[in-house]
């Protein structure tokens, strides 16, 4: 699997945001960061790309350096998110001591107390 996808938003047969939608629906590819590379630079285009599932936005024309920096930011963000997830799992493992109460609207589930091993 690729580490990052650079997606042109204007493509002849399938719009880039439609392609992003397909990528996001696939469990194997949904977490791959996607950078929108586009000549669409009107007000609201960036927001439209991000709302459409892209993780970053790079307007054309751009230099190799600008593209590299945008890709690097996405990869750093992915690495940081992976690190935060790992930390959250560790904290969750450490904090599994009762009693537990989970709130699911509109019900509350009380699991009572749990003895630690």
C-alpha positions in Angstrom: 0.0 0.0 0.0 1.2 3.5 -0.7 2.2 5.8 2.2 0.4 8.7 0.6 -1.7 9.4 -2.5 -1.4 12.6 -4.5 -4.8 13.0 -6.2 -5.5 15.3 -9.1 -9.0 16.6 -8.6 -9.8 17.3 -12.3 -9.5 14.0 -14.1 -11.2 13.1 -17.5 -13.2 10.0 -16.6 -13.7 10.3 -12.8 -13.6 13.4 -10.7 -10.8 13.2 -8.1 -13.2 13.7 -5.2 -15.2 10.7 -6.5 -12.0 8.7 -6.6 -11.2 9.8 -3.0 -14.7 8.6 -2.0 -14.0 5.1 -3.4 -10.6 5.0 -1.6 -12.2 6.1 1.7 -14.9 3.3 1.5 -12.3 0.6 1.0 -11.1 -0.7 4.5 -7.7 -1.5 3.0 -7.1 2.1 1.8 -9.2 4.3 3.9 -6.4 5.4 6.2 -3.9 6.4 3.5 -3.4 10.2 3.6 -4.6 11.9 0.4 -3.2 15.2 -0.9 -5.4 17.1 -3.3 -3.2 18.5 -6.1 -5.4 20.9 -8.1 -5.7 24.0 -10.2 -9.0 24.7 -8.4 -8.0 27.7 -6.3 -11.3 29.5 -6.0 -12.6 30.5 -2.6 -14.0 27.4 -1.0 -12.1 24.9 -3.1 -9.7 23.9 -0.4 -12.5 23.3 2.1 -14.4 21.3 -0.5 -11.4 19.0 -1.1 -10.9 18.6 2.7 -14.6 17.9 3.3 -14.5 15.4 0.4 -12.0 13.2 2.2 -8.6 14.7 1.3 -6.1 15.2 4.1 -4.2 18.1 2.5 -4.5 20.6 -0.4 -1.8 21.8 -2.7 -2.8 24.3 -5.4 -1.2 24.2 -8.8 1.2 25.2 -10.1 3.7 24.0 -7.4 7.4 23.3 -7.3 8.9 20.0 -6.5 10.0 21.5 -3.2 6.4 22.6 -2.3 5.0 19.2 -3.3 7.6 17.5 -1.2 6.9 19.7 1.8 3.1 19.0 1.5 3.7 15.2 1.3 6.2 15.4 4.3 3.5 17.2 6.4 1.0 14.5 5.6 3.4 11.7 6.5 4.4 13.5 9.7 0.8 14.0 10.7 0.1 10.2 10.0 3.1 9.3 12.1 2.0 11.6 14.9 -1.5 10.2 14.8 -0.1 6.6 14.9 2.0 7.6 18.0 -1.1 9.2 19.7 -3.1 6.0 19.0 -0.3 3.9 20.5 -0.3 6.1 23.6 -4.1 6.0 23.9 -4.0 2.2 23.8 -1.3 2.1 26.5 -3.2 4.5 28.7 -6.4 2.5 28.1 -4.6 -0.7 29.1 -3.3 0.9 32.3 -6.7 2.4 33.3 -8.8 -0.8 33.1 -9.8 -0.8 36.7 -13.4 -0.7 37.8 -16.0 0.3 38.4 -16.9 1.0 34.8 -19.8 3.1 33.5 -20.4 3.7 29.8 -22.9 6.1 28.6 -24.7 5.3 25.3 -27.5 7.7 24.5 -30.1 7.2 25.8 -29.0 4.3 28.1 -26.3 3.9 30.7 -24.5 0.6 31.1 -22.9 0.0 34.5 -20.4 -2.9 34.5 -19.8 -2.7 38.3 -16.5 -3.0 39.9 -13.7 -5.2 38.6 -10.8 -6.6 40.6 -7.4 -5.9 39.2 -5.0 -8.9 38.7 
